[in-house]
């Protein structure tokens, strides 16, 4: 670890904190993603709070603040809390969210009571135990980072070696049981891995904020990928980046490391939700805007063709009056069509269809007719599967044969 610390252009203590936060982010990102995909994110919150009485009990038994002993106590009681949650759920009498709430409240209350008792006992060694509640990354030393890295590597190797059963169990639990996979063992295993992640991060961000480190990277990565392997890799990278970046920012701003890491992670999640390619909020807004423009242009194109068949080419105002649309919307649709070279203007400024516009208008009329036929007779088609055609491409969605059947139904024929 020493050579790696020397490579970082930071003071020794800052480099240690950065590496520790990055290791925490990497492990929590990958392991927490498993809980996110199972919709059991709050299990991590319960286990993080359950680890607090473990720290207190380990101190009472050992009489020292040796980090290794305290983390062993946190892990043991956290594991007990995990098994208790699973056991309560398995009875079938208590909902999973209620089981999580009971364990979280009960163990956390026990931890606070024990910490208060230790504080009032007058022990000279008890100072600093409250750091496991809120975290204190500045207290990390090189030995702590080495232990964190060993635990993280072991947990990540276990996930990598079990990726196939994990994938099947996470996304299709019933199929996993039918295939003979130990679905219950996989669930217990992922919960135990959450305990490992909590042990890694307890000193850095504390019991209260640990759930954010388990959830944030997975939520951000889920916006960017639909594949489990890619999502886990992205979650690990995002977690490491958020942890390391937060540690640097906290050091420069002289702010507490844990909250700064969580704030940066929250910002990353917000950006992912907004900007994720193909599924982000901004992408959906742009897609909806394009669809509205397309529908407006198609409607104005059909209206213009109808008007030209009925009489002389209209002006924009006349077209608005004949269709009942607002002049502003008609003008906007005309502008879109002119830009696409589907509408020309005659010497008097009246609207006429170009050759391409006439073809496009004919196609739009046909598409509208097919969609109307689908709404009226689609339920009578013998579809090979459950499908809903695209209103803008009914023939492409249904295929030529089914489209011909739909047209025949519209004429009162059967095929």
C-alpha positions as CSV (number, residue, x, y, z in Angstrom):
1,X,0.0,0.0,0.0
2,X,3.0,2.3,0.7
3,X,4.1,2.7,-3.0
4,X,0.5,3.4,-4.0
5,X,0.2,6.1,-1.4
6,X,3.5,7.6,-2.6
7,X,2.2,7.9,-6.1
8,X,-0.6,10.2,-5.0
9,X,0.2,13.9,-5.1
10,X,-1.3,14.4,-1.6
11,X,-0.1,14.6,1.9
12,X,0.2,11.1,3.5
13,X,-2.9,11.4,5.7
14,X,-5.0,12.7,2.8
15,X,-3.8,9.9,0.5
16,X,-4.7,7.2,3.1
17,X,-8.2,8.7,3.5
18,X,-8.6,8.9,-0.3
19,X,-7.6,5.2,-0.8
20,X,-9.8,4.1,2.1
21,X,-12.8,6.0,0.7
22,X,-12.2,4.6,-2.8
23,X,-12.0,1.1,-1.5
24,X,-15.2,1.6,0.4
25,X,-17.0,3.0,-2.6
26,X,-15.8,0.1,-4.8
27,X,-17.0,-2.6,-2.4
28,X,-20.2,-0.8,-1.4
29,X,-21.1,0.0,-5.0
30,X,-20.8,-3.6,-6.1
31,X,-22.3,-5.3,-3.0
32,X,-25.0,-2.7,-2.5
33,X,-26.1,-3.1,-6.1
34,X,-27.2,-6.7,-5.3
35,X,-29.6,-5.3,-2.6
36,X,-30.8,-2.5,-5.0
37,X,-31.7,-5.1,-7.7
38,X,-33.5,-7.2,-5.0
39,X,-35.5,-4.1,-3.9
40,X,-34.0,-4.6,-0.4
41,X,-31.9,-1.4,-0.1
42,X,-33.2,-0.7,3.4
43,X,-31.7,-4.0,4.6
44,X,-28.4,-2.3,4.3
45,X,-29.7,0.5,6.5
46,X,-30.9,-1.9,9.1
47,X,-27.6,-3.9,9.1
48,X,-25.5,-0.7,9.4
49,X,-27.5,0.4,12.5
50,X,-27.3,-3.2,13.8
51,X,-23.5,-3.0,13.7
52,X,-23.4,-0.2,16.3
53,X,-24.2,-2.4,19.3
54,X,-21.6,-4.8,18.0
55,X,-19.0,-2.1,18.4
56,X,-20.1,-1.3,21.9
57,X,-20.2,-5.0,23.0
58,X,-16.8,-5.6,21.5
59,X,-15.4,-2.7,23.5
60,X,-17.1,-3.9,26.7
61,X,-15.6,-7.4,26.3
62,X,-12.1,-6.3,25.2
63,X,-11.8,-3.1,27.1
64,X,-9.8,-1.5,24.2
65,X,-10.6,0.4,21.0
66,X,-8.6,-1.9,18.8
67,X,-10.2,-1.4,15.4
68,X,-10.0,-5.0,14.4
69,X,-11.8,-6.2,17.6
70,X,-14.5,-3.5,17.2
71,X,-15.1,-4.4,13.6
72,X,-15.3,-8.1,14.4
73,X,-18.0,-7.2,17.0
74,X,-19.8,-5.1,14.4
75,X,-19.7,-7.8,11.9
76,X,-20.9,-10.5,14.3
77,X,-23.9,-8.5,15.5
78,X,-24.6,-7.2,12.0
79,X,-24.7,-10.8,10.8
80,X,-27.0,-11.6,13.7
81,X,-29.3,-8.8,12.6
82,X,-29.2,-10.1,9.0
83,X,-30.3,-13.6,10.0
84,X,-32.9,-12.1,12.3
85,X,-34.4,-10.1,9.4
86,X,-34.5,-13.2,7.2
87,X,-36.0,-15.3,10.0
88,X,-38.8,-12.8,10.7
89,X,-39.6,-12.6,7.0
90,X,-39.7,-16.4,6.7
91,X,-42.4,-16.7,9.3
92,X,-44.8,-15.1,6.8
93,X,-46.6,-13.2,9.5
94,X,-44.6,-10.0,9.2
95,X,-44.0,-8.0,6.0
96,X,-40.3,-7.6,4.9
97,X,-40.4,-3.8,5.5
98,X,-41.8,-4.3,9.0
99,X,-39.1,-6.9,9.8
100,X,-36.4,-4.4,8.6
101,X,-38.0,-1.6,10.7
102,X,-38.1,-3.8,13.8
103,X,-34.5,-4.9,13.6
104,X,-33.2,-1.4,12.7
105,X,-35.0,0.3,15.6
106,X,-34.3,-2.4,18.1
107,X,-30.6,-2.8,17.4
108,X,-29.9,0.9,17.0
109,X,-31.6,1.7,20.2
110,X,-29.5,-1.0,21.9
111,X,-26.4,0.6,20.4
112,X,-27.3,4.0,21.7
113,X,-28.1,2.7,25.2
114,X,-24.7,0.8,25.3
115,X,-22.7,3.8,24.1
116,X,-24.4,6.0,26.7
117,X,-23.6,3.4,29.4
118,X,-20.0,3.2,28.3
119,X,-19.8,7.0,28.3
120,X,-21.1,7.2,31.9
121,X,-18.9,4.4,33.1
122,X,-15.8,6.7,33.3
123,X,-13.6,4.4,31.2
124,X,-10.5,6.2,30.0
125,X,-10.6,4.2,26.7
126,X,-14.2,5.0,25.7
127,X,-13.5,8.4,24.0
128,X,-14.1,8.2,20.3
129,X,-16.5,5.3,20.1
130,X,-19.2,7.7,18.8
131,X,-17.2,8.0,15.6
132,X,-18.7,4.7,14.6
133,X,-22.0,6.4,14.6
134,X,-21.1,9.3,12.3
135,X,-17.8,8.1,10.9
136,X,-14.4,9.8,10.9
137,X,-12.4,9.1,7.8
138,X,-9.5,11.2,9.1
139,X,-8.8,8.6,11.7
140,X,-7.9,5.9,9.1
141,X,-4.3,4.6,9.0
142,X,-2.6,2.5,6.4
143,X,-3.3,-0.7,8.3
144,X,-7.0,0.0,8.2
145,X,-6.9,0.5,4.4
146,X,-5.1,-2.7,4.0
147,X,-7.7,-4.6,6.0
148,X,-10.5,-2.9,4.0
149,X,-8.8,-3.8,0.7
150,X,-8.4,-7.5,1.7
151,X,-12.1,-7.7,2.7
152,X,-13.2,-5.9,-0.5
153,X,-11.1,-8.1,-2.8
154,X,-12.4,-11.3,-1.1
155,X,-16.0,-10.1,-1.4
156,X,-15.7,-9.0,-5.0
157,X,-14.0,-12.3,-6.1
158,X,-16.9,-14.2,-4.5
159,X,-19.4,-12.1,-6.5
160,X,-17.5,-12.6,-9.7
161,X,-17.3,-16.4,-9.2
162,X,-21.1,-16.5,-8.5
163,X,-22.3,-14.2,-11.2
164,X,-24.4,-16.8,-13.0
165,X,-26.5,-18.0,-10.1
166,X,-26.7,-14.4,-8.9
167,X,-28.1,-13.2,-12.2
168,X,-30.7,-16.0,-12.4
169,X,-31.8,-15.6,-8.7
170,X,-32.0,-11.8,-8.8
171,X,-34.1,-11.6,-11.9
172,X,-36.2,-14.8,-11.8
173,X,-36.4,-16.4,-8.4
174,X,-39.0,-19.0,-9.4
175,X,-36.9,-20.1,-12.3
176,X,-33.9,-20.4,-10.1
177,X,-35.8,-22.7,-7.7
178,X,-37.0,-24.8,-10.6
179,X,-33.5,-25.0,-12.0
180,X,-32.3,-26.4,-8.6
181,X,-30.3,-23.3,-7.7
182,X,-30.1,-22.6,-3.9
183,X,-32.1,-19.3,-4.1
184,X,-32.4,-19.1,-0.3
185,X,-28.6,-19.6,0.1
186,X,-28.0,-16.9,-2.5
187,X,-30.2,-14.5,-0.6
188,X,-28.4,-15.2,2.6
189,X,-25.1,-14.9,0.9
190,X,-25.9,-11.4,-0.6
191,X,-27.1,-10.3,2.8
192,X,-23.8,-11.5,4.4
193,X,-21.9,-9.5,1.7
194,X,-23.8,-6.4,2.8
195,X,-22.4,-7.0,6.3
196,X,-18.9,-7.2,4.8
197,X,-19.5,-3.9,3.0
198,X,-20.7,-2.3,6.2
199,X,-17.6,-3.5,8.1
200,X,-15.5,-1.9,5.4
201,X,-17.2,1.5,5.6
202,X,-18.3,1.8,9.3
203,X,-15.2,3.9,10.3
204,X,-15.3,6.0,7.2
205,X,-19.0,7.2,7.0
206,X,-20.5,5.7,10.1
207,X,-23.7,3.7,10.8
208,X,-26.1,6.5,9.8
209,X,-24.7,7.3,6.4
210,X,-23.6,3.8,5.4
211,X,-26.8,3.0,3.6
212,X,-26.1,5.9,1.2
213,X,-22.9,4.3,0.1
214,X,-24.7,1.0,-0.5
215,X,-27.5,2.5,-2.5
216,X,-26.1,5.5,-4.4
217,X,-23.6,3.7,-6.8
218,X,-26.1,1.0,-7.7
219,X,-28.9,3.5,-8.4
220,X,-26.6,5.6,-10.6
221,X,-25.3,2.5,-12.5
222,X,-28.8,1.2,-13.0
223,X,-29.6,4.3,-15.1
224,X,-26.6,3.6,-17.4
225,X,-26.9,-0.2,-18.0
226,X,-29.4,-3.0,-18.3
227,X,-26.8,-5.8,-17.9
228,X,-25.9,-7.2,-14.5
229,X,-22.1,-7.5,-15.2
230,X,-21.8,-4.0,-16.7
231,X,-24.0,-2.6,-13.9
232,X,-21.8,-4.1,-11.2
233,X,-18.6,-2.7,-12.9
234,X,-20.1,0.7,-13.3
235,X,-21.4,0.7,-9.7
236,X,-17.9,-0.1,-8.4
237,X,-16.3,2.6,-10.5
238,X,-18.9,5.2,-9.6
239,X,-18.6,4.2,-5.9
240,X,-14.8,4.5,-6.0
241,X,-14.9,7.8,-7.8
242,X,-17.5,9.3,-5.4
243,X,-15.6,8.0,-2.4
244,X,-12.2,9.2,-3.6
245,X,-13.5,12.5,-5.0
246,X,-15.5,13.2,-1.8
247,X,-12.5,12.6,0.3
248,X,-10.4,15.1,-1.7
249,X,-13.2,17.7,-1.6
250,X,-13.7,17.2,2.1
251,X,-10.0,17.6,2.8
252,X,-9.8,20.8,0.8
253,X,-13.0,22.3,2.3
254,X,-12.1,21.1,5.8
255,X,-15.5,19.4,6.0
256,X,-16.6,16.0,7.4
257,X,-15.7,13.3,4.9
258,X,-18.7,11.1,5.1
259,X,-21.4,13.7,4.5
260,X,-19.4,15.2,1.6
261,X,-19.1,11.8,0.0
262,X,-22.8,11.3,0.3
263,X,-23.6,14.7,-1.1
264,X,-21.4,14.1,-4.1
265,X,-23.0,10.7,-4.6
266,X,-26.4,12.3,-4.5
267,X,-25.4,14.8,-7.2
268,X,-24.1,11.9,-9.3
269,X,-27.4,10.1,-9.0
270,X,-29.3,13.2,-9.9
271,X,-27.2,13.7,-13.0
272,X,-27.6,10.0,-14.0
273,X,-31.4,10.2,-13.7
274,X,-31.4,13.4,-15.8
275,X,-28.8,12.6,-18.4
276,X,-28.7,8.8,-18.7
277,X,-28.5,8.0,-22.5
278,X,-31.8,6.7,-23.8
279,X,-33.7,6.7,-20.5
280,X,-32.8,9.9,-18.6
281,X,-35.4,12.5,-17.8
282,X,-33.8,14.9,-20.3
283,X,-33.8,12.3,-23.1
284,X,-37.4,11.5,-22.4
285,X,-38.3,15.2,-22.6
286,X,-36.5,15.6,-25.9
287,X,-38.1,12.4,-27.2
288,X,-41.6,13.6,-26.2
289,X,-40.9,17.0,-27.8
290,X,-39.8,15.3,-31.1
291,X,-42.9,13.1,-31.1
292,X,-45.2,16.1,-30.5
293,X,-43.5,18.0,-33.4
294,X,-43.9,14.9,-35.6
295,X,-47.6,14.6,-34.8
296,X,-48.2,18.3,-35.3
297,X,-46.5,18.3,-38.7
298,X,-48.3,15.1,-39.8
299,X,-51.7,16.6,-38.8
300,X,-51.0,19.9,-40.6
301,X,-49.8,18.0,-43.7
302,X,-53.1,16.0,-43.8
303,X,-55.1,19.1,-43.2
304,X,-53.4,20.8,-46.1
305,X,-53.9,17.9,-48.5
306,X,-57.6,17.9,-47.5
307,X,-57.9,21.6,-48.1
308,X,-56.2,21.4,-51.5
309,X,-58.6,18.7,-52.6
310,X,-61.5,20.8,-51.5
311,X,-60.5,24.0,-53.3
312,X,-57.7,26.5,-53.8
313,X,-54.5,26.3,-51.9
314,X,-55.0,28.0,-48.5
315,X,-53.0,30.5,-46.6
316,X,-51.8,29.7,-43.1
317,X,-54.7,31.7,-41.6
318,X,-57.3,30.0,-43.8
319,X,-55.8,26.6,-42.9
320,X,-56.2,27.4,-39.2
321,X,-59.8,28.6,-39.7
322,X,-60.8,25.5,-41.7
323,X,-59.3,23.0,-39.2
324,X,-60.1,24.8,-35.9
325,X,-56.5,24.7,-34.8
326,X,-54.9,27.8,-33.3
327,X,-53.0,29.9,-35.8
328,X,-49.9,29.6,-33.7
329,X,-49.9,25.8,-33.9
330,X,-50.6,25.8,-37.6
331,X,-47.8,28.3,-38.2
332,X,-45.4,26.1,-36.2
333,X,-46.5,23.0,-38.1
334,X,-46.0,24.8,-41.4
335,X,-42.6,26.0,-40.4
336,X,-41.6,22.4,-39.6
337,X,-42.9,21.1,-43.0
338,X,-41.2,24.0,-44.9
339,X,-37.9,23.2,-43.3
340,X,-38.3,19.5,-44.4
341,X,-39.2,20.7,-47.9
342,X,-42.6,19.2,-47.8
343,X,-44.5,22.5,-48.3
344,X,-43.9,25.2,-50.9
345,X,-45.6,28.5,-51.5
346,X,-47.1,29.7,-54.7
347,X,-46.5,33.2,-56.0
348,X,-49.4,34.5,-53.9
349,X,-47.9,33.0,-50.7
350,X,-50.4,30.2,-50.5
351,X,-49.4,26.8,-49.2
352,X,-49.0,23.9,-51.6
353,X,-47.6,20.5,-51.2
354,X,-44.2,19.7,-52.8
355,X,-43.8,16.4,-54.6
356,X,-42.2,14.9,-51.5
357,X,-44.9,16.5,-49.4
358,X,-47.7,14.9,-51.4
359,X,-46.1,11.4,-51.0
360,X,-45.7,12.1,-47.3
361,X,-49.3,13.2,-46.9
362,X,-50.5,10.1,-48.7
363,X,-48.5,8.0,-46.3
364,X,-49.7,9.9,-43.3
365,X,-53.3,9.4,-44.3
366,X,-52.8,5.7,-44.9
367,X,-51.1,5.4,-41.5
368,X,-54.0,7.2,-39.8
369,X,-56.5,4.9,-41.6
370,X,-54.6,1.8,-40.4
371,X,-54.5,3.1,-36.8
372,X,-58.2,3.7,-36.9
373,X,-58.8,0.2,-38.2
374,X,-56.6,-1.2,-35.4
375,X,-58.6,0.6,-32.8
376,X,-61.9,-0.7,-34.3
377,X,-60.9,-4.2,-35.3
378,X,-57.5,-5.0,-33.7
379,X,-59.1,-7.1,-31.0
380,X,-60.3,-9.5,-33.7
381,X,-56.9,-10.2,-35.2
382,X,-55.3,-13.5,-34.4
383,X,-52.0,-12.2,-33.1
384,X,-49.2,-14.7,-32.3
385,X,-48.3,-12.7,-29.2
386,X,-49.4,-9.7,-27.2
387,X,-48.4,-6.7,-29.1
388,X,-49.4,-3.1,-29.5
389,X,-48.5,-1.5,-32.8
390,X,-46.7,1.8,-33.2
391,X,-49.3,4.4,-34.2
392,X,-46.7,5.9,-36.5
393,X,-45.9,2.6,-38.2
394,X,-48.7,0.1,-37.9
395,X,-47.6,-1.9,-41.0
396,X,-44.1,-2.2,-39.7
397,X,-45.3,-3.2,-36.2
398,X,-47.8,-5.8,-37.3
399,X,-46.1,-7.1,-40.5
400,X,-47.6,-7.2,-44.0
401,X,-49.8,-10.3,-43.5
402,X,-51.5,-9.1,-40.3
403,X,-51.9,-5.6,-41.8
404,X,-53.7,-7.1,-44.8
405,X,-56.0,-9.1,-42.4
406,X,-56.7,-5.8,-40.5
407,X,-57.7,-4.1,-43.8
408,X,-59.9,-7.0,-44.7
409,X,-61.7,-6.8,-41.4
410,X,-62.3,-3.1,-42.0
411,X,-64.0,-4.1,-45.3
412,X,-66.1,-6.7,-43.5
413,X,-64.2,-9.6,-44.9
414,X,-62.5,-12.5,-43.1
415,X,-59.3,-14.2,-44.1
